[in-house]
Amino acid sequence: MVERTPRDAPLPAGEPPASSANVGDLTPEALHAHLHRVADWIAQYRATIEQRPIVPRLRPGDIAARCSADPPAGPASIDHIVAEMDTVVMPGIVHWGHPAFLGYFGSTSNGPSLVAEMMTAALNVSAMTWQTCPAATELETVVLGWIRRMIGLPDGFTGVVYDTASIAIVHALAAAREACGADVRTHGVAGRADVPRHRVYASDQAHSSIEKAMIVLGLGEANVVRIPSDAAFRLDVTALRTAIQDDVRSGVRPMAVVATVGTTSTTSVDPVGEIAAVCRERGIWLHVDAAYGGAMGLVPEGKWAMEGVELADSVIVNPHKWMFVPLDFSALFVRRPELLRAVFALTPEYLSGDAAAGEIDYMDYGLQLGRRFRALKAWMVVRAFGTDGIAARISEHRRLAQEWARWVEADPRFVLAAPVPMAVVCFRFAPAGLEEAACDRLNVAIVQALNASGETYLTHTRVRGRVVMRVGIGNILTTVRHLEQTWARLVQAAERIAAHAADPAGPA
Ligand code: PLP
């Protein structure tokens, strides 16, 4: 007998029942009309993106101030809300898809992925188990197989899709921790005298997501050992050997080495084969962060960058960085998927499937239960462009980066700050006679001035302690024309700012 709860109690006299006019969805006719209008809006946005200032001129809080703090109690028409896109939302958008957006690693939208994202939203399935959506699960497996082959990884690797590389590396290092045998899943690490410090080694150029993963795994960011890099920003293998040897002598457990193919600042490539040899000698997990550089595996002239990666225990590649799948989509490949399951599989009764029948339940390979149907957009992009089309775009981006590097080298006031193996150029405005600290200030000021113009967008970074400008070419719409315009603007800004620095009384 089910007891009545107060919620089931009869309504007090005089209180009307909820109106049936206030429930349900848009009518099919209305939805059809709105989708058509929004399709026009999206197509128009893509067609005019180049005419928009890339970065809005706003102060923090300006967009929120246009919205009510109270959630709206009553309904509003979709036409009205879509109109507010233009007045409330669009003024605060940074146009990452603009062809002169050259910041970070460009994550690029494109026609095929937009079509897929609309369909994904319509389906709104959760790829947590095979049973919750066989197509989402099996397309994920198919697409992961394609990506694995595209970047040149052998058959022995099994993939899983996560949102970002930062989350994927938590899973890779959780598997590495499991391989160390301390059964942290059951007992944790706090208060245990039988668990030595677990350490991870990575170059001083590797991404900060390694520290974040160690924080979340309870192993501590202090246990990430940063190994110096050489003149070409590649991890120094001799220094790695020494660090590991010293740790082993003092009772520390070397858990993993992270090698990077395409570091964040300069896109340098660690000597993965040599690092793999060290890991094999010592029985240490090798993780390769190819979040950006994995795309090099698609082009004949880039395959050198992925040499040795086949020796890794785990590999991350982000198709949302340089393989034209929009945010977010990160693929982790592991040799021993059973380790991920050992850490993460935990199935409440209501989700139990029938794995014996060959079902893959991706929820068993990670923290997340509900999982977006991310595979659809990757499936659409690879099918629409083909691997040849994706490779051609990657080759073109590398060619454009070389072009930019030539302009830098041809102007004696500029220097290249690092080799250009992929599609990122780090360079510095360093006119003769100017001291280093003054150059640092100039380079920051040039980037700020260009970004404030709204016409182009780049970032600065530090290389060997000095500020440099950084151009990342990854947008599907970027052509040599956009780069020529940006270079001309950059030279002009540099001359103007340098002249003003030399004579502050002159025109700014
Ligand atoms: N690894 C490298 C080399 C990166 O450059 C980045 C971000 O730029 C990441 C990992 C983290 O990527 P995500 O934004 O997907 O977490």
Residues whose N, C-alpha, C, O or C-beta is under 5 A from the ligand:
A	BS01	PLP	T164 A165 S166 H207 S209 G262 T263 T264 D289 A291
